[in-house]
Amino acid sequence: MTIFLTHMAYFAVIVILASVIPKGFLGDLEGAESSIFILGALGTWRYSWAAINFTRAIYFRRISYPRRKKRGIRRFEKAGAPSHCFMLVTSYMVPPEVTLPVYRTVFEAAANARDGATIVASVVDGADERLIQQIYDTHPRDLSDVKLVIDRIQANGKRDALRKTLNILRGFCPTDRDILVFVDGDTEVPENIWEASAPVFTNSKVGALTTDEAALTGRDNLFQDWFVMRFNQRQVMMCSMGLGNRVLTLTGRMSVFRASLATDPTFIEQVGADYLDHWRLGRIDFLTGDDKSTWFWLLKNGYEMRYLPDVQSRSYEDQPRPTFFDSAKTLMVRWFGNMMRTNGRALQLPASLIGKFTWWSILDQRVSAWTTLVGPITVTLTALGGTWEIIPLYVAWVMATRYLFCVIISLFNDQWFKVTHPFLLYFGQIAGAMVKTFVLFRLDKQKWTRQGSGGGAAALAMSDRIKAWDNTTHHLIALLLLTLAVAFVGNF
């Protein structure tokens, strides 16, 4: 009943907003003709793109993926060759109450691997080492075919941990048939990950795969609603990209690789010491975004990256800041910073190598950062010009269209949504676009949620201050040019 009432209240607000608009305004549109044209043109383009992705996602999930899955299982059964399951788990500043259930799922998944498993756990704290060993020793399943190696290292960052752990795994000489599961220490592994993944790699073109994802926040609040909405969106987009056999990210929480590729020396070097040469900022050493480094290595080497919509990992998500907005901003700066540092060089790859739809989708990640801001800028300029009626019209339009998007996403995921989701969807679009444009001019700024990499509290050197001023100047010029372009089209 509560859900019904809140949704009814939502529609009541739309009706109230529509009633505020003066009679005849929608007939003559005096003073708002250009704004309506701009919003309509952009809306047609963006909604057409969304419709294409929804259509591709439905076809992939309902038709294409079941067929591919059956073919992979047939090939795997026919080959009859062994496929060892390697697992790489990195833990840093993960509380024991999370480590305990996570490693239980790791060992359960390893026990279910038909041809044995090898787990290399990378830890910093001695307490983690003892806890993991205890979980292994007391696990109820027979782990005689599961080898556990605990690599205790110094806290030099996740990339250094991955490089050392991958070199350990390289010493086991994995074959093309073996799989390697990358797992963060706060992510529960699906117990059937080997069974679901091994048949996919019977196709020699496949280099890696990623799965559906869910969040465990522990609280029923706006932060949880945001993650639920984001992961429901993610399922749609990943299914769309999965149809083209190349996803746009190999999720760092948990992804599966062909073990022989993940232990290739050039792959290990890319993960351990990735960087970008920027025309203005110079050399940028990547601190975060290891999942983008692995993705780019496979992309540039022509490998496919698959998506499994019916397999789900579950990650523990802590709210990094006291308020929702500060937490969302902190996470988006990291996520979109990783995206912007990598998709620029991905666009330099030929579309014939990575697929035309994949190439266009990567381009859209950059273009949408600017086009998304056109709507709010257009409405603001129109309202400042004296046509205030555009504001309630725009708000009602946003509420109606985002609600429709949430309905479609909900039907796709077989899960109804809370009334907060349309607002969070719009927030994610606008705030996400603002963050993308922000980090685009500050690609050198990086910070982990749990680690102190990136801008600390120490006073900035003069060279860093000059660079910060330069970044801000370029960013403001770009936003000014966008605003002038909108104003010019509006007066054309």
Disulfide bonds with the S-S distance in Angstrom:
none
